[in-house]
Amino acid sequence: MKKCLPCIASIVLGGLFVMASTMFFLNLGPKMDFPEGSPIAHFMAAFGPTGYMSFVKVFELTGGIVVMIPRLRNLGLLLLGPVIVNIIAYHTLIGDPNDLLDYKHMWILYVIIVCALYLLWDARRKFAGLLN
């Protein structure tokens, strides 16, 4: 069971990121409309046309695939770490922080955070070398 849980967490984490990036590249998701003049609208207007989102989605796709491979899981976590931090920063600083408490809409973010923290905890001895 001890070896099974990290595999499940990495498949869930990687699958969510692969799904999100694939939906972006294939334009399968709904078109988001933001209130004009809102911080979210300004943020998306600044990053949308520049190709920044495509750049981030490439890292999501690569990290999602790599984190599902057991031997490369830690490399995948290193690729997905900054993306996860940016997702959390976006929702707390640009979006409405009260939305973070709405578990019906933010359950995917909760799953991502729990899976990533569990995988980091599971590999803490391997990551300890980065801190020394």
Secondary structure as GFF3:
##gff-version 3
##sequence-region A 1 132
A	DSSP	alpha_helix	4	25	.	.	.	ID=ss1
A	DSSP	alpha_helix	39	47	.	.	.	ID=ss2
A	DSSP	alpha_helix	52	67	.	.	.	ID=ss3
A	DSSP	three_ten_helix	70	72	.	.	.	ID=ss4
A	DSSP	alpha_helix	73	89	.	.	.	ID=ss5
A	DSSP	pi_helix	90	94	.	.	.	ID=ss6
A	DSSP	three_ten_helix	97	101	.	.	.	ID=ss7
A	DSSP	alpha_helix	103	122	.	.	.	ID=ss8
A	DSSP	alpha_helix	124	131	.	.	.	ID=ss9
###
